[in-house]
Amino acid sequence: MIDLPTRPGPRPTTTGREIPHDQLDQFSPAHIRDALVETARALPGVFTGPSQVSEPASLALRLHHPTGPWEAFLHPSTDEFGHIHRAGFLHLTVPKPLVEPLHTAGWAEAHPISRRPEWPDTIVMLYAPRDEDELAVATTVLHASWQQATSEEG
């Protein structure tokens, strides 16, 4: 499991709504968001483009060969495991054991749509990283999401 430090400062303000579920402050500086995007694009088997499940301006993280379980994807897509918004925050699926630790340490909140039974309860908003240290945490969480989406179901 990932050892998460506590996120410094107060949580960002979010809409708290299913749609749109947006972060309203504490955005990523451009160079941090760019680094996050490049990290995501470098993951094996990942391709990017407009999201299939969110606003078209968000950058979808999709897999050429998705093999993970149902909980690893943002439905109704069968290959989008997350997306990065222009402000730097992400919506992504994470392994179930990581959901509560991310919330407790102040890095994420559950996506309100995950309360619906037809959606995975593994969908979170990972707050926008604001500096290099926070980018390191976001990269670690992104990698865990990707690993879940590329794991063999079983």
C-alpha positions as CSV (number, residue, x, y, z in Angstrom):
1,M,0.0,0.0,0.0
2,I,1.0,3.6,-0.6
3,D,2.4,5.6,2.4
4,L,0.6,8.9,2.0
5,P,1.8,12.1,3.8
6,T,-0.9,14.5,4.9
7,R,-1.7,17.1,2.3
8,P,-0.7,20.5,3.6
9,G,-3.3,23.2,4.1
10,P,-7.1,23.2,3.8
11,R,-8.9,21.1,1.2
12,P,-9.8,22.9,-2.0
13,T,-13.3,24.1,-2.5
14,T,-15.3,21.8,-4.8
15,T,-18.8,21.9,-6.2
16,G,-19.7,18.6,-4.4
17,R,-22.2,17.9,-7.2
18,E,-22.3,14.9,-9.5
19,I,-22.1,17.0,-12.6
20,P,-20.1,19.0,-12.8
21,H,-17.8,17.8,-10.0
22,D,-15.2,20.5,-10.2
23,Q,-12.4,21.9,-8.1
24,L,-12.9,25.6,-7.7
25,D,-9.6,26.8,-6.2
26,Q,-6.0,25.7,-5.5
27,F,-5.2,24.8,-9.1
28,S,-2.0,23.4,-10.6
29,P,0.5,25.8,-12.1
30,A,0.9,25.1,-15.8
31,H,4.3,23.4,-15.5
32,I,3.0,21.0,-12.8
33,R,-0.1,20.1,-14.9
34,D,2.2,19.6,-17.9
35,A,4.4,17.3,-16.0
36,L,1.4,15.3,-14.8
37,V,0.1,14.9,-18.3
38,E,3.6,13.8,-19.6
39,T,3.8,11.2,-16.8
40,A,0.4,9.9,-17.7
41,R,1.2,9.7,-21.4
42,A,4.4,7.8,-20.6
43,L,2.5,4.9,-18.9
44,P,2.6,1.8,-21.1
45,G,-0.5,1.3,-23.2
46,V,-2.0,4.7,-22.4
47,F,-3.3,7.1,-25.0
48,T,-5.0,10.4,-24.5
49,G,-7.7,12.5,-26.1
50,P,-11.0,14.1,-25.2
51,S,-12.8,12.4,-22.3
52,Q,-15.7,10.0,-23.1
53,V,-17.4,10.7,-19.8
54,S,-16.5,14.3,-18.9
55,E,-16.2,17.7,-20.5
56,P,-14.3,17.4,-23.8
57,A,-11.6,19.8,-22.6
58,S,-10.5,17.2,-20.0
59,L,-7.8,14.9,-21.1
60,A,-8.9,11.2,-21.0
61,L,-6.4,8.6,-19.9
62,R,-7.3,5.5,-21.9
63,L,-5.8,2.1,-22.5
64,H,-5.3,0.3,-25.8
65,H,-5.7,-3.0,-24.1
66,P,-7.8,-2.6,-20.9
67,T,-7.7,-5.8,-18.7
68,G,-8.6,-4.5,-15.3
69,P,-11.9,-5.1,-13.4
70,W,-15.1,-3.2,-13.9
71,E,-14.2,-0.9,-10.9
72,A,-11.1,0.3,-12.8
73,F,-13.0,2.4,-15.4
74,L,-15.1,5.5,-15.6
75,H,-18.3,4.2,-17.1
76,P,-19.8,3.9,-19.6
77,S,-16.3,3.9,-21.1
78,T,-14.6,0.5,-21.1
79,D,-11.1,1.9,-21.4
80,E,-10.9,5.4,-19.7
81,F,-9.5,5.0,-16.2
82,G,-9.2,8.7,-15.5
83,H,-9.0,12.2,-16.9
84,I,-7.0,15.3,-16.1
85,H,-9.0,18.6,-16.0
86,R,-7.5,21.9,-17.2
87,A,-7.1,23.1,-13.6
88,G,-4.9,20.0,-12.9
89,F,-7.3,17.9,-10.8
90,L,-8.1,14.4,-11.8
91,H,-11.1,12.1,-11.7
92,L,-9.8,8.6,-11.7
93,T,-10.5,5.1,-10.3
94,V,-8.2,3.9,-7.6
95,P,-7.9,0.5,-5.9
96,K,-10.5,0.2,-3.2
97,P,-8.0,0.0,-0.3
98,L,-6.7,3.4,-1.4
99,V,-10.0,5.4,-1.3
100,E,-10.2,6.0,2.4
101,P,-6.5,6.7,3.0
102,L,-6.6,9.3,0.2
103,H,-9.5,11.0,1.8
104,T,-8.1,10.8,5.4
105,A,-4.8,12.3,4.3
106,G,-6.6,15.2,2.5
107,W,-5.6,14.3,-1.1
108,A,-9.0,13.3,-2.6
109,E,-12.7,13.1,-2.2
110,A,-15.1,10.5,-3.5
111,H,-16.9,11.5,-6.6
112,P,-20.6,11.9,-5.7
113,I,-21.6,9.8,-8.7
114,S,-19.9,6.8,-7.0
115,R,-22.8,6.7,-4.5
116,R,-25.0,5.3,-7.3
117,P,-25.0,1.5,-7.5
118,E,-24.4,1.4,-11.3
119,W,-21.0,3.3,-10.8
120,P,-17.9,2.0,-9.1
121,D,-17.2,3.3,-5.6
122,T,-13.6,3.6,-6.5
123,I,-14.0,7.0,-8.4
124,V,-12.2,9.9,-6.7
125,M,-11.3,13.5,-7.4
126,L,-7.6,13.7,-6.8
127,Y,-6.9,17.4,-6.0
128,A,-4.7,19.3,-8.3
129,P,-1.0,19.1,-7.3
130,R,0.3,22.6,-6.5
131,D,4.1,21.9,-6.4
132,E,6.7,19.2,-7.0
133,D,6.0,17.3,-3.7
134,E,2.3,17.1,-4.4
135,L,3.1,16.1,-8.0
136,A,5.0,13.1,-6.6
137,V,2.0,12.0,-4.6
138,A,-0.3,12.5,-7.6
139,T,2.0,10.5,-9.8
140,T,2.1,7.7,-7.3
141,V,-1.8,7.6,-7.2
142,L,-2.0,7.8,-10.9
143,H,0.4,4.8,-11.2
144,A,-1.8,2.8,-8.8
145,S,-4.9,3.6,-10.9
146,W,-3.1,2.6,-14.1
147,Q,-1.9,-0.7,-12.4
148,Q,-5.5,-1.5,-11.5
149,A,-6.7,-0.8,-15.0
150,T,-4.0,-3.0,-16.6
151,S,-4.2,-5.9,-14.1
152,E,-5.6,-9.2,-15.1
153,E,-9.2,-9.7,-13.8
154,G,-9.4,-12.5,-11.4
